[in-house]
Amino acid sequence: MSAGSAGSTTYLELSQEGGGAHKFYEVTVDGLVVTVRYGRIGAGGQSQTTTFPSAEKAQAAAAKKVGEKVRRGYAPAVAGQRAPRAVTRRQVASAPSTARAVAPVLWRFATGSSAFGIHVDGERCWVGNQAGDVFTLDHDGNTLARFSLPDGVKCLVADDFWIYAGCDDGKVYDLSSKLPFAAYDIAADVDIFWLDIHEGVLDVSDREGRLTVIDHEDEHQWSRRSQGEHAWMVRADDRAVYHGHHRGVTAYAPDGGGELWHTSTRGGVLFGWQEDDAVYVGTAHKVVQRLSKGTGTIEVTYACDSAVYSCATSPGGQFVFAGDAASSVYCFDQDGTRLWKLGTGGGSALSMQYHDERLYLVTTDGSLVCVDASEAAVSAAQQGTVPVVRDVKLAAALPTYEPATAVAAVTTVAQAPAGAVVVECVKEAGRIRVHVVSEGYDRALNVQFPRAIREPGARYVVDALHTAAGGFYRVRGDIRRLL
């Protein structure tokens, strides 16, 4: 149908061979209202609705939008006829361990599907799997809650208080409050391999070896194509964005993406970790290598016996840990001396994190494993004495949270928690921004806010706002609609 008549819908697609764009764009006119829906082919996408003062202006705006897309290569299509593009699933092998002893595993939690995402903080352990489930547990292995996301979880990352899950549907979900919401929507032609978030800025590495940087308003900032493909690593700080791929590591300036240095590593990078002054990369050629953040110089090489799937350090890099393709975990001192090698007792570690003398692993069988990494426990394990592993079971009435497309409402600010802040959606230059209404805040700054609930003129009450280094506010806690 033409978008020039009331009650009509125009559906377009752009699909390129060789892993290029694979996305749709749909425009619907209903009287004074124009609704635009767009995203990856086969996904629900996201929508934006605009009301015009007359039907004629609505029709003209719709026709303009369609014309712009056609000029960019989109063509009329029938929704549902073209299949969604296959999402890359990490193909990994896991051989039996060659270690003489097994690690002192305290507890193990089976997530029910292959898993890569892990984050551990002072309160909780987070694990995300290919079924779209994110579970939280305490450090003793008791299950606390479950987030049910629309697609497989590629990775979990923390940015100060905020926790994010990068998913195969091309969205990044904020899990910091009870109801998760899509905080970023990555371009439809980006096949996410890994991501990191620093001060609200999202850095995405993908299958093609690209690095894509997106700001707090979900707007594309810059992208670079590194020398290698299959970029399984990205880490970011104030100095640079560190991009690991099958030809090594490339560091880019956060503002503008100018290349700072490139270092060829011993084998393609399969995982990355960072400390204040160094990045650590696990490679397919059986090593972890420590690189200087300032120059990219390889400072230390930590030798393993098989391809390294994951790595981590204790604070400050005092100890370096690695997980290999043969179901073993290693510990080195900071200078590269191997201190121990132990079998995981159940698969290879695809991701890991150290916290308070414990090493948390996500293994090839989809389990979150807690290892006692204290000196006494490891020494006992090397002598053949290990604790009895506790297999964690799901709580009978585990709270489950799904992404929010709407939020609870309050009729007055007095109904919100003490100290709550009022924000308002405002249309500026064709986009809907969010600003603070409450006193004591800079009303010129934008508020990072879920796109799904932005509506011109709508007001919301949030538990708290925090200032980000990039000059905007971030929401902490729950969001409620102010009626």
Order of alpha helices (4+ residues) and beta strands (2+ residues): beta-beta-beta-beta-alpha-beta-beta-beta-beta-beta-beta-beta-beta-beta-beta-beta-beta-beta-beta-beta-beta-beta-beta-beta-beta-beta-beta-beta-beta-beta-beta-beta-beta-beta-alpha-beta-beta-beta-beta-beta-beta-beta-beta
